[in-house]
Amino acid sequence: MFRTLAIPVLFAAAAAAANEREIRQALEGKLGGAKVEAVQASPVPGIFEVRVAGRDGPQILYTDAQGAHVFDGNLYDLRAGRNLTEERLRKLTAIPFGSLPLELAVKVQRGNGRRVLAVFSDPYCPACQQFERTLIEVGDITIYYFMYPVIRPELADHSRAVWCAPDRAKAWLDLALRGRPTPLAPGCEAPIERIVELGRSLRIGSTPTLILATGERIRGGPPAAQLRSLLDEAAKEAARSKK
Protein backbone atom coordinates (compact mmCIF):
# COMPACT_ATOMS: atom_id res chain seq x y z
CA MET A 1 0.00 0.00 0.00
CA PHE A 2 2.71 2.45 0.96
CA ARG A 3 4.60 1.80 -2.28
CA THR A 4 1.44 2.38 -4.32
CA LEU A 5 0.85 5.70 -2.59
CA ALA A 6 4.47 6.74 -3.00
CA ILE A 7 4.47 6.36 -6.81
CA PRO A 8 2.14 9.28 -7.64
CA VAL A 9 3.89 11.43 -5.04
CA LEU A 10 7.25 10.77 -6.71
CA PHE A 11 5.81 11.49 -10.15
CA ALA A 12 4.31 14.78 -8.87
CA ALA A 13 7.62 15.82 -7.33
CA ALA A 14 9.52 14.97 -10.51
CA ALA A 15 7.01 16.91 -12.62
CA ALA A 16 7.25 19.93 -10.33
CA ALA A 17 11.06 19.86 -10.54
CA ALA A 18 10.90 19.61 -14.33
CA ASN A 19 8.52 22.56 -14.50
CA GLU A 20 10.77 24.61 -12.25
CA ARG A 21 13.79 23.96 -14.49
CA GLU A 22 11.83 24.78 -17.64
CA ILE A 23 10.41 27.98 -16.16
CA ARG A 24 13.82 29.13 -14.90
CA GLN A 25 15.40 28.50 -18.30
CA ALA A 26 12.59 30.40 -20.04
CA LEU A 27 12.66 33.42 -17.74
CA GLU A 28 16.31 33.86 -16.79
CA GLY A 29 17.73 36.75 -18.75
CA LYS A 30 14.30 38.09 -19.75
CA LEU A 31 13.39 39.94 -16.56
CA GLY A 32 15.63 42.96 -16.93
CA GLY A 33 18.39 41.46 -14.83
CA ALA A 34 16.11 40.43 -11.95
CA LYS A 35 17.06 37.14 -10.34
CA VAL A 36 14.58 34.26 -10.05
CA GLU A 37 14.81 33.14 -6.43
CA ALA A 38 12.21 30.36 -6.40
CA VAL A 39 9.51 28.67 -8.45
CA GLN A 40 6.58 26.76 -6.99
CA ALA A 41 3.04 25.74 -7.85
CA SER A 42 0.36 28.32 -7.09
CA PRO A 43 -3.08 27.43 -5.67
CA VAL A 44 -4.39 27.50 -9.26
CA PRO A 45 -3.68 24.30 -11.24
CA GLY A 46 -1.28 24.89 -14.12
CA ILE A 47 -0.15 28.28 -12.81
CA PHE A 48 3.23 28.69 -11.11
CA GLU A 49 4.46 31.34 -8.69
CA VAL A 50 7.83 32.86 -9.56
CA ARG A 51 9.60 34.74 -6.79
CA VAL A 52 11.91 37.45 -8.10
CA ALA A 53 14.46 39.53 -6.20
CA GLY A 54 13.43 43.17 -6.59
CA ARG A 55 15.07 46.38 -5.44
CA ASP A 56 12.56 46.76 -2.59
CA GLY A 57 12.41 43.06 -1.72
CA PRO A 58 10.72 39.97 -3.16
CA GLN A 59 8.24 40.31 -6.00
CA ILE A 60 5.83 37.67 -7.29
CA LEU A 61 5.05 36.87 -10.90
CA TYR A 62 2.88 34.09 -12.30
CA THR A 63 3.49 31.89 -15.32
CA ASP A 64 2.28 28.81 -17.12
CA ALA A 65 4.20 25.53 -16.85
CA GLN A 66 6.47 26.40 -19.79
CA GLY A 67 7.29 29.97 -18.81
CA ALA A 68 5.78 31.11 -22.12
CA HIS A 69 3.26 33.53 -20.64
CA VAL A 70 3.90 35.68 -17.57
CA PHE A 71 1.63 38.07 -15.74
CA ASP A 72 2.34 40.52 -12.95
CA GLY A 73 -0.57 41.17 -10.60
CA ASN A 74 -2.59 39.93 -7.66
CA LEU A 75 -4.10 36.48 -7.44
CA TYR A 76 -7.44 36.49 -5.58
CA ASP A 77 -9.50 33.73 -4.02
CA LEU A 78 -12.92 35.26 -4.66
CA ARG A 79 -14.84 32.64 -2.72
CA ALA A 80 -12.82 33.33 0.42
CA GLY A 81 -12.34 37.04 -0.30
CA ARG A 82 -8.56 36.75 0.02
CA ASN A 83 -5.71 38.41 -1.85
CA LEU A 84 -3.35 35.42 -2.08
CA THR A 85 -0.48 37.44 -3.55
CA GLU A 86 -0.58 39.98 -0.75
CA GLU A 87 -0.70 37.23 1.89
CA ARG A 88 2.26 35.48 0.30
CA LEU A 89 4.33 38.66 0.17
CA ARG A 90 3.64 39.31 3.83
CA LYS A 91 5.17 35.94 4.65
CA LEU A 92 8.15 36.42 2.34
CA THR A 93 9.02 39.87 3.66
CA ALA A 94 8.35 39.15 7.35
CA ILE A 95 10.64 40.71 9.94
CA PRO A 96 10.74 39.07 13.41
CA PHE A 97 9.02 41.62 15.61
CA GLY A 98 11.38 40.84 18.48
CA SER A 99 14.35 41.81 16.33
CA LEU A 100 13.17 45.38 15.89
CA PRO A 101 15.13 47.93 17.96
CA LEU A 102 12.06 49.32 19.69
CA GLU A 103 14.27 51.62 21.75
CA LEU A 104 14.56 53.72 18.57
CA ALA A 105 10.80 54.05 18.21
CA VAL A 106 8.33 56.58 19.54
CA LYS A 107 5.78 54.64 21.59
CA VAL A 108 2.10 55.59 21.56
CA GLN A 109 -0.37 53.55 23.61
CA ARG A 110 -4.14 53.68 23.62
CA GLY A 111 -6.33 51.72 26.01
CA ASN A 112 -4.76 48.54 27.36
CA GLY A 113 -2.28 48.38 24.46
CA ARG A 114 -2.84 44.65 23.89
CA ARG A 115 -2.52 44.97 20.11
CA VAL A 116 0.99 45.82 18.90
CA LEU A 117 2.10 47.44 15.68
CA ALA A 118 5.33 48.92 14.36
CA VAL A 119 5.13 51.62 11.70
CA PHE A 120 7.80 53.20 9.52
CA SER A 121 6.30 56.60 8.88
CA ASP A 122 7.25 59.92 7.33
CA PRO A 123 5.30 62.82 8.87
CA TYR A 124 5.14 64.53 5.47
CA CYS A 125 3.82 61.49 3.62
CA PRO A 126 0.13 62.09 2.66
CA ALA A 127 -0.68 58.39 3.01
CA CYS A 128 0.90 58.40 6.49
CA GLN A 129 -1.16 61.41 7.51
CA GLN A 130 -4.31 59.65 6.33
CA PHE A 131 -3.30 56.51 8.21
CA GLU A 132 -2.87 58.52 11.41
CA ARG A 133 -6.53 59.41 11.17
CA THR A 134 -7.33 55.73 10.73
CA LEU A 135 -5.30 54.75 13.79
CA ILE A 136 -7.40 57.03 15.99
CA GLU A 137 -10.28 54.64 15.34
CA VAL A 138 -8.34 51.62 16.67
CA GLY A 139 -8.35 51.19 20.44
CA ASP A 140 -6.30 49.00 22.79
CA ILE A 141 -3.15 49.34 20.72
CA THR A 142 0.54 50.01 21.26
CA ILE A 143 2.18 51.64 18.25
CA TYR A 144 5.95 51.86 17.80
CA TYR A 145 6.72 54.62 15.31
CA PHE A 146 10.04 54.53 13.49
CA MET A 147 10.38 58.08 12.17
CA TYR A 148 11.52 57.67 8.58
CA PRO A 149 11.87 61.15 6.99
CA VAL A 150 12.73 60.11 3.45
CA ILE A 151 10.10 62.04 1.51
CA ARG A 152 11.10 65.46 2.84
CA PRO A 153 14.62 64.82 4.19
CA GLU A 154 15.22 68.56 4.42
CA LEU A 155 12.60 68.56 7.21
CA ALA A 156 14.23 65.76 9.20
CA ASP A 157 14.82 68.21 12.06
CA HIS A 158 11.08 68.06 12.74
CA SER A 159 11.48 64.36 13.52
CA ARG A 160 14.57 65.09 15.63
CA ALA A 161 12.53 67.59 17.63
CA VAL A 162 9.93 64.89 18.34
CA TRP A 163 12.62 62.64 19.77
CA CYS A 164 13.93 65.38 22.07
CA ALA A 165 10.49 66.55 23.21
CA PRO A 166 9.47 65.94 26.85
CA ASP A 167 6.42 63.99 25.61
CA ARG A 168 7.42 62.16 22.43
CA ALA A 169 4.01 60.63 21.82
CA LYS A 170 2.27 64.01 21.94
CA ALA A 171 4.98 65.65 19.82
CA TRP A 172 4.68 62.92 17.18
CA LEU A 173 0.89 63.19 16.97
CA ASP A 174 1.12 66.98 16.83
CA LEU A 175 3.45 66.65 13.84
CA ALA A 176 2.09 63.65 11.94
CA LEU A 177 -1.61 64.11 12.66
CA ARG A 178 -2.00 67.85 13.13
CA GLY A 179 0.92 69.23 11.09
CA ARG A 180 2.31 71.15 14.05
CA PRO A 181 6.08 70.66 14.46
CA THR A 182 7.70 70.95 17.88
CA PRO A 183 10.55 73.48 18.23
CA LEU A 184 13.95 71.83 18.02
CA ALA A 185 15.67 71.82 21.41
CA PRO A 186 19.25 73.17 21.52
CA GLY A 187 21.83 70.37 21.43
CA CYS A 188 19.18 67.80 20.44
CA GLU A 189 20.63 64.42 19.52
CA ALA A 190 18.26 61.97 17.89
CA PRO A 191 18.83 58.59 16.18
CA ILE A 192 17.16 59.61 12.91
CA GLU A 193 20.13 58.54 10.74
CA ARG A 194 20.19 55.14 12.47
CA ILE A 195 16.47 54.70 11.80
CA VAL A 196 16.91 55.60 8.13
CA GLU A 197 19.76 53.07 7.86
CA LEU A 198 17.56 50.48 9.58
CA GLY A 199 14.73 51.10 7.12
CA ARG A 200 17.03 50.79 4.15
CA SER A 201 18.55 47.56 5.51
CA LEU A 202 15.02 46.15 5.81
CA ARG A 203 14.17 47.37 2.29
CA ILE A 204 11.45 49.70 3.50
CA GLY A 205 10.71 51.38 0.20
CA SER A 206 7.44 53.14 0.97
CA THR A 207 5.61 54.77 3.83
CA PRO A 208 3.69 53.86 5.79
CA THR A 209 5.04 50.34 6.14
CA LEU A 210 3.44 48.33 8.94
CA ILE A 211 4.90 45.37 10.81
CA LEU A 212 2.50 43.11 12.68
CA ALA A 213 3.20 41.05 15.79
CA THR A 214 3.89 38.07 13.52
CA GLY A 215 6.55 40.06 11.67
CA GLU A 216 4.45 40.27 8.52
CA ARG A 217 4.75 43.63 6.79
CA ILE A 218 2.03 45.61 5.06
CA ARG A 219 2.72 48.42 2.64
CA GLY A 220 0.20 51.21 3.01
CA GLY A 221 -2.46 51.80 5.60
CA PRO A 222 -5.55 49.56 5.54
CA PRO A 223 -8.96 50.80 6.72
CA ALA A 224 -9.72 50.64 10.44
CA ALA A 225 -11.94 47.53 10.32
CA GLN A 226 -9.40 45.57 8.27
CA LEU A 227 -6.56 46.75 10.52
CA ARG A 228 -8.37 45.57 13.66
CA SER A 229 -8.86 42.16 12.08
CA LEU A 230 -5.20 41.95 11.02
CA LEU A 231 -3.99 42.99 14.48
CA ASP A 232 -6.23 40.52 16.29
CA GLU A 233 -5.26 37.62 14.03
CA ALA A 234 -1.56 38.52 14.32
CA ALA A 235 -1.85 38.60 18.12
CA LYS A 236 -3.44 35.14 18.16
CA GLU A 237 -0.83 33.70 15.80
CA ALA A 238 2.04 35.24 17.76
CA ALA A 239 0.61 33.79 20.98
CA ARG A 240 0.29 30.34 19.39
CA SER A 241 3.89 30.42 18.19
CA LYS A 242 5.11 31.06 21.74
CA LYS A 243 3.43 27.91 23.11
C-alpha positions as CSV (number, residue, x, y, z in Angstrom):
1,M,0.0,0.0,0.0
2,F,2.7,2.5,1.0
3,R,4.6,1.8,-2.3
4,T,1.4,2.4,-4.3
5,L,0.8,5.7,-2.6
6,A,4.5,6.7,-3.0
7,I,4.5,6.4,-6.8
8,P,2.1,9.3,-7.6
9,V,3.9,11.4,-5.0
10,L,7.2,10.8,-6.7
11,F,5.8,11.5,-10.2
12,A,4.3,14.8,-8.9
13,A,7.6,15.8,-7.3
14,A,9.5,15.0,-10.5
15,A,7.0,16.9,-12.6
16,A,7.3,19.9,-10.3
17,A,11.1,19.9,-10.5
18,A,10.9,19.6,-14.3
19,N,8.5,22.6,-14.5
20,E,10.8,24.6,-12.3
21,R,13.8,24.0,-14.5
22,E,11.8,24.8,-17.6
23,I,10.4,28.0,-16.2
24,R,13.8,29.1,-14.9
25,Q,15.4,28.5,-18.3
26,A,12.6,30.4,-20.0
27,L,12.7,33.4,-17.7
28,E,16.3,33.9,-16.8
29,G,17.7,36.7,-18.8
30,K,14.3,38.1,-19.8
31,L,13.4,39.9,-16.6
32,G,15.6,43.0,-16.9
33,G,18.4,41.5,-14.8
34,A,16.1,40.4,-11.9
35,K,17.1,37.1,-10.3
36,V,14.6,34.3,-10.0
37,E,14.8,33.1,-6.4
38,A,12.2,30.4,-6.4
39,V,9.5,28.7,-8.4
40,Q,6.6,26.8,-7.0
41,A,3.0,25.7,-7.8
42,S,0.4,28.3,-7.1
43,P,-3.1,27.4,-5.7
44,V,-4.4,27.5,-9.3
45,P,-3.7,24.3,-11.2
46,G,-1.3,24.9,-14.1
47,I,-0.1,28.3,-12.8
48,F,3.2,28.7,-11.1
49,E,4.5,31.3,-8.7
50,V,7.8,32.9,-9.6
51,R,9.6,34.7,-6.8
52,V,11.9,37.5,-8.1
53,A,14.5,39.5,-6.2
54,G,13.4,43.2,-6.6
55,R,15.1,46.4,-5.4
56,D,12.6,46.8,-2.6
57,G,12.4,43.1,-1.7
58,P,10.7,40.0,-3.2
59,Q,8.2,40.3,-6.0
60,I,5.8,37.7,-7.3
61,L,5.0,36.9,-10.9
62,Y,2.9,34.1,-12.3
63,T,3.5,31.9,-15.3
64,D,2.3,28.8,-17.1
65,A,4.2,25.5,-16.9
66,Q,6.5,26.4,-19.8
67,G,7.3,30.0,-18.8
68,A,5.8,31.1,-22.1
69,H,3.3,33.5,-20.6
70,V,3.9,35.7,-17.6
71,F,1.6,38.1,-15.7
72,D,2.3,40.5,-12.9
73,G,-0.6,41.2,-10.6
74,N,-2.6,39.9,-7.7
75,L,-4.1,36.5,-7.4
76,Y,-7.4,36.5,-5.6
77,D,-9.5,33.7,-4.0
78,L,-12.9,35.3,-4.7
79,R,-14.8,32.6,-2.7
80,A,-12.8,33.3,0.4
81,G,-12.3,37.0,-0.3
82,R,-8.6,36.7,0.0
83,N,-5.7,38.4,-1.9
84,L,-3.4,35.4,-2.1
85,T,-0.5,37.4,-3.6
86,E,-0.6,40.0,-0.7
87,E,-0.7,37.2,1.9
88,R,2.3,35.5,0.3
89,L,4.3,38.7,0.2
90,R,3.6,39.3,3.8
91,K,5.2,35.9,4.6
92,L,8.1,36.4,2.3
93,T,9.0,39.9,3.7
94,A,8.4,39.1,7.3
95,I,10.6,40.7,9.9
96,P,10.7,39.1,13.4
97,F,9.0,41.6,15.6
98,G,11.4,40.8,18.5
99,S,14.4,41.8,16.3
100,L,13.2,45.4,15.9
101,P,15.1,47.9,18.0
102,L,12.1,49.3,19.7
103,E,14.3,51.6,21.7
104,L,14.6,53.7,18.6
105,A,10.8,54.1,18.2
106,V,8.3,56.6,19.5
107,K,5.8,54.6,21.6
108,V,2.1,55.6,21.6
109,Q,-0.4,53.6,23.6
110,R,-4.1,53.7,23.6
111,G,-6.3,51.7,26.0
112,N,-4.8,48.5,27.4
113,G,-2.3,48.4,24.5
114,R,-2.8,44.7,23.9
115,R,-2.5,45.0,20.1
116,V,1.0,45.8,18.9
117,L,2.1,47.4,15.7
118,A,5.3,48.9,14.4
119,V,5.1,51.6,11.7
120,F,7.8,53.2,9.5
121,S,6.3,56.6,8.9
122,D,7.3,59.9,7.3
123,P,5.3,62.8,8.9
124,Y,5.1,64.5,5.5
125,C,3.8,61.5,3.6
126,P,0.1,62.1,2.7
127,A,-0.7,58.4,3.0
128,C,0.9,58.4,6.5
129,Q,-1.2,61.4,7.5
130,Q,-4.3,59.6,6.3
131,F,-3.3,56.5,8.2
132,E,-2.9,58.5,11.4
133,R,-6.5,59.4,11.2
134,T,-7.3,55.7,10.7
135,L,-5.3,54.7,13.8
136,I,-7.4,57.0,16.0
137,E,-10.3,54.6,15.3
138,V,-8.3,51.6,16.7
139,G,-8.3,51.2,20.4
140,D,-6.3,49.0,22.8
141,I,-3.2,49.3,20.7
142,T,0.5,50.0,21.3
143,I,2.2,51.6,18.3
144,Y,5.9,51.9,17.8
145,Y,6.7,54.6,15.3
146,F,10.0,54.5,13.5
147,M,10.4,58.1,12.2
148,Y,11.5,57.7,8.6
149,P,11.9,61.1,7.0
150,V,12.7,60.1,3.4
151,I,10.1,62.0,1.5
152,R,11.1,65.5,2.8
153,P,14.6,64.8,4.2
154,E,15.2,68.6,4.4
155,L,12.6,68.6,7.2
156,A,14.2,65.8,9.2
157,D,14.8,68.2,12.1
158,H,11.1,68.1,12.7
159,S,11.5,64.4,13.5
160,R,14.6,65.1,15.6
161,A,12.5,67.6,17.6
162,V,9.9,64.9,18.3
163,W,12.6,62.6,19.8
164,C,13.9,65.4,22.1
165,A,10.5,66.5,23.2
166,P,9.5,65.9,26.9
167,D,6.4,64.0,25.6
168,R,7.4,62.2,22.4
169,A,4.0,60.6,21.8
170,K,2.3,64.0,21.9
171,A,5.0,65.7,19.8
172,W,4.7,62.9,17.2
173,L,0.9,63.2,17.0
174,D,1.1,67.0,16.8
175,L,3.5,66.7,13.8
176,A,2.1,63.6,11.9
177,L,-1.6,64.1,12.7
178,R,-2.0,67.8,13.1
179,G,0.9,69.2,11.1
180,R,2.3,71.2,14.0
181,P,6.1,70.7,14.5
182,T,7.7,71.0,17.9
183,P,10.5,73.5,18.2
184,L,14.0,71.8,18.0
185,A,15.7,71.8,21.4
186,P,19.2,73.2,21.5
187,G,21.8,70.4,21.4
188,C,19.2,67.8,20.4
189,E,20.6,64.4,19.5
190,A,18.3,62.0,17.9
191,P,18.8,58.6,16.2
192,I,17.2,59.6,12.9
193,E,20.1,58.5,10.7
194,R,20.2,55.1,12.5
195,I,16.5,54.7,11.8
196,V,16.9,55.6,8.1
197,E,19.8,53.1,7.9
198,L,17.6,50.5,9.6
199,G,14.7,51.1,7.1
200,R,17.0,50.8,4.1
201,S,18.5,47.6,5.5
202,L,15.0,46.1,5.8
203,R,14.2,47.4,2.3
204,I,11.4,49.7,3.5
205,G,10.7,51.4,0.2
206,S,7.4,53.1,1.0
207,T,5.6,54.8,3.8
208,P,3.7,53.9,5.8
209,T,5.0,50.3,6.1
210,L,3.4,48.3,8.9
211,I,4.9,45.4,10.8
212,L,2.5,43.1,12.7
213,A,3.2,41.1,15.8
214,T,3.9,38.1,13.5
215,G,6.5,40.1,11.7
216,E,4.4,40.3,8.5
217,R,4.8,43.6,6.8
218,I,2.0,45.6,5.1
219,R,2.7,48.4,2.6
220,G,0.2,51.2,3.0
221,G,-2.5,51.8,5.6
222,P,-5.5,49.6,5.5
223,P,-9.0,50.8,6.7
224,A,-9.7,50.6,10.4
225,A,-11.9,47.5,10.3
226,Q,-9.4,45.6,8.3
227,L,-6.6,46.7,10.5
228,R,-8.4,45.6,13.7
229,S,-8.9,42.2,12.1
230,L,-5.2,42.0,11.0
231,L,-4.0,43.0,14.5
232,D,-6.2,40.5,16.3
233,E,-5.3,37.6,14.0
234,A,-1.6,38.5,14.3
235,A,-1.9,38.6,18.1
236,K,-3.4,35.1,18.2
237,E,-0.8,33.7,15.8
238,A,2.0,35.2,17.8
239,A,0.6,33.8,21.0
240,R,0.3,30.3,19.4
241,S,3.9,30.4,18.2
242,K,5.1,31.1,21.7
243,K,3.4,27.9,23.1
